[in-house]
Amino acid sequence: MSATLTDVAREAGVSLATASRAFSEPGRLADTTLKRVLQAAASLGYDTPNGGSAEKTFGVIVPDMASPVYATLLKGIHAQAWNGRHRPVLFDTDEDLHREREQIQLASKLDGMLLCSPRLPDEDVRALVGSTPVVVVNRVIDDLPSVVMDTEHGPRQAVEHLSALGHRHIAYASGPLRSWADVRRSDAIAHACESLGVRFTRLTHHAASIQGGRAAAATVVASGATAVIAYNDLVALGVDAGIRDLGRSCPEDLSIVGVDDIEMASARQPGLTTVRLAIGRCGSLAVEVLLQAMSGATPPPVASLDSQLIVRGSTAPPRP
């Protein structure tokens, strides 16, 4: 069996993401690291993504193509696909389970698919995918390879940051009902609050949008929490707008933390404290793993990318 990118990463002593970057974004690696990965690839006889493999056409299924998060993910996917002149075909489920089911069936007729944040139950996804090579993005499904962004370290950092500021009651503004990442972020925040002796309130589910955050704002205020961590930056921005409609302000009356670090997060005033995720990198790595699967190799079960808390002006000590 030919060497895989996982073999190269192991041989070079680096992460799978770093090994992938050596072929897609070599300028972002230190010279010594790049040299080590390339030497490992050469010694193992690894065929690089641009090594002459046949062009592939694969489906990319996302729940909301209008979201800046999925726009960034798609940009990473397209850039990596372009390196090998592969052709991604975009499907937008619009958070509709019936549409998602139909689109998986359509994409299964292609060479492969990237299934981004699917909402259907695990068993339904496995049955619909069948034998088509697939990589699940931002969710883990048993027996299917996955590329995920951290759902624990960053949210835990956010709780620790708020606790250090003096907040003793933190709310979580939930995202879509069937979101895999939402459940894990919520659980990570709850566990961090428990370990630090901070009261935690989990709020009801809302759309992963600014309007969803606006809808959640009144519940956030009614909870009595002095800080809120939102499902994503859009929800966080919506909460900020919503509390202003109620005569409150951020961070004076409520500290707000988002997740993703989209471009708008740093443009608002004050800047939004947020958990930065490697969204574009996730897209390019997902293509690399899918190419392995389509070539007949066995990709890693789960490839995970780290997160980092970015502190800006939307968090401050609570009022006395």
N, C-alpha and C positions, 0 to 999 in steps of 0.2 A: 504494500500500500504506500502511496506517495505521502511525503511529509505534509503536515498541516501547519497552519499558523500557530496552533497551540504547541506543537512540537518545537517550533522555532522559538517561541516565547520561553518555554521551559529550558531549552538548550542555552539561551542567552541570559537566563536568569532575570527576565523582566515580565511585566504583566502582559496579558493579551492585548490590551489597549495600546501599550507602548510598542509592541511588535507590529501591530497594524499601522500605527502612525509612521513607522519607519518606511513604509511603502507608499502611504497616501500623503503624509505631511512631513517629510524627512527634515525640513528646515526647522521644525519645532523641537527636535531632539538634540541633546548634546552630542558632539562629534564622537566621543567615546562610546556612548550608548548606541548611536546609529551604527558605528563600526561593528560593535559586538553583535547586534541583531543581523546585520548583513552577512557577517562571517558565519553565524549559526545557520542562516538560510542557505548559504552556499555549501556548507559541510553536509547539510541534510538533503540537499537537492530539492529545496522547496521552490515550486513554481509561483512566482509573484503574480498578483492580480493582473498585471500588464504583460504577462509572459506569453501572450498569444492565444489565450483560451478563447473559445468561440463566444460570440456575443450572445447574451441571454436577455430574455424579456420576462420581467417579473412584476407582480402586482404589489402595490403599496396601499394598504387599507388603514385609514385614519378615522377617528370619530368626529373630527371637526377641522376641516382644512382652513377655516377662517382664523383659527387660533394662532397667535404668534408663536406659541410653543411648537405646534406641528409644522408651521411654516419654516421654523429653524431646523426642525428634524428633517423635513423634506429637502431642504437645501443641502444638508449633510449627506443625505441619501443620494441625491442627484449628482453631487460633486464626485462621490466615490464611484458611482455607476459610470460616470463619464470617463473616468480613467481607463476603464476597460471597454468603453463604447457599448455598455449594456443599456437596456431601455426599461426604465420604470414606468408602470402604468398606474395612475392614481385613482383610487376609489375613496369616496367620502360617505361614511355611514350616517352622518348627522345625528349621532347618538340614538339611532333607531335599530332595534334588535332584528327586525324583519329585513331591513336593508342590509345590515351586516351579514346576516345569514346568506342572502342572495349574492352579495359581493364576494364572499369567500368562495362560494360555488363557482362564480365566474373566474376568479383569480386562480382557482385550482387547475384551470385548463392551460395556464401559462407555465413557463419553466420553473417558477417558484413564486414565493410571496413573502412580504414583510407584513406581519399582522400587528399593527401598532395599537396598544391599549384596548384590546378587544373587550367587549362587555358580556358576551355570551358565556354560559357555563363551560367549564373545562371540557367536559365530555362532549358537548356539542361542537366545540372547536375542533377537537381531535377527529370526530366523525366527519365533519365537513372538509377538513384538510385532506384526509385520506393519505395517499402516498406522495403527494406533492411536497417537494422540499420547502420548508417554511422556517422562519425565525420570528419568534414573538418578541416584540419590543415593549418595554415598560410593563411587563407582567411575566410571571413564571407559571408555566403549565407543565405538569409532569409529562415526560417523554417527548417534549418539543424543546429545541434549543432556544435560549432566550438571551437578550441583551437588555439589562435593566440599569436605571439610574438609582443611586442611593436613596432609600426611603427612611433610613434610621439615623445615620450619623449627623446629617445636617439638621433635621428637626430636633434632635437631642441637643445640639449646639445652641439652637434657638431658645430652647427652654432654659438652658444653663445661663445664657446671656440675659434673658428676662429676669431670672431669679437673682442674678448678681446685681441687677438694677434695683431690686427690692420688690418685685411683683410677687404677690402671694396667691393670685387667682388668675389663671390663664384659660381662655376659651379657644376652641378649635372650630373654625368655620369650614364645614365639610364641603366636598365637591360632589360630583355625580354619584348617584346611588350605587352603581355597579363598578365603580373604579377600584381596581386592584391597588393602585398607589395610594388612594384615599384611605383605605383601611389600614395600610401599613404606616402611613404618616400619623394617622390618628393614634394608633396603638403605641408608636414610638414616643409621641408627645405625652400620652397618658402615663407610660412607664417612667419617663424622665421626671414628670411632675411628682409621681408617687415617691420616687427615690429622693427627691429634694424637699419633700413635704409641702408641695405647692398644690393648692386646690385646682382641679381640672374640670372643665365643662365642655362636653362634646355637643355641638349644635347640630341642627337638622341639615339635611343635604340640600344643596342648591346647584344650579348650573355653574360650570367652570368659566364664568364670564363676569364682566363688570356689573351687568344687571343682576347676576346671581349674588354678587357681593352686596349690592344695594339692598336686595331683598333680605339679606341676612343681617343688615346693620342694626335694625331695631331689636332683634333677638340678642345680638352681641351686647348692646347697651343694657337690655333688660336683665341679662345674666349677672350683671354686677362685676364682671371681670375687668381688670385694669389693663389687660393686654390680650391680644388675639393673634393666633397664628392661622393664616388662611391656607386653603388647599393649594392655591397658586397666586401669582402676582395679580392676575386680573380680578380675582375675588377680593384680594387685599385692597386694590385700588377702588373697587366698588364699595367695600366697607367704609373706606375713608370718605368717599363721596356721600354715602348714606348717613354717616354720623354727623357730617356737616349740615345736612338737611335737618337733623334733629338738634342742632345748636351745640354740638360737641366738636372738639378739634383733636387732631393728632399732631404731636404725641402728648399734649397737655392732659387730655382726658382719657386717651386710649393709645397705648403703644400697639403698632401693627407690624406684623412680619409676614412676608410672602414667601413663595417658593418658585424658583425657575431663574430669576434675574433676567427677565426680558428687558429690552432696550428702554421701555417706558419707566422701568423701576428707578433708574438713576436720573431720569429727566424731570420727574415730579419734584415739588418742593414741599416739605423736606424729602430728600431721597428715601426710597423704600428699603428698609432692612429686609434682606431676603436670603434664601438658601440657593446658592448658585449651583445649577446642574449642568453637566456637560451634554447639552441637548444635541448640538450639531455633531459632536464626536460620537454620540450614541447612534446617530443615523449612519455615519460612515462605517462604524464598526459593525453594525447590523448587516450592511451590504457585504462586508468582508466575510462574516460568518455564513451568510446565505450562499455566497459563492463556494465556500467549502462544502456546504450541504449539497449544492447542485452538482458539484464535481464528483460526488460519491464518497467524500471523506466524512469522518465523524466529527462534527464541531463540538465544542465544549457545551455541557448542559446549561450553564449560566455564566455569562460574562457581565461583570458589574463595574460601573463607573462611579467614582467618588463624588461627593458634594462638599460645599464650603459655605459657611455663613458669611455674608457680606453685611457689615454693620453700617447703617446710614442714619439719617436723622429722624426716622419714623418711630424710633424706640428711645425712651427716656425713663428716668425714675418716676414712679407714680406720684400723684399729688399726696401730700401728707394727710 
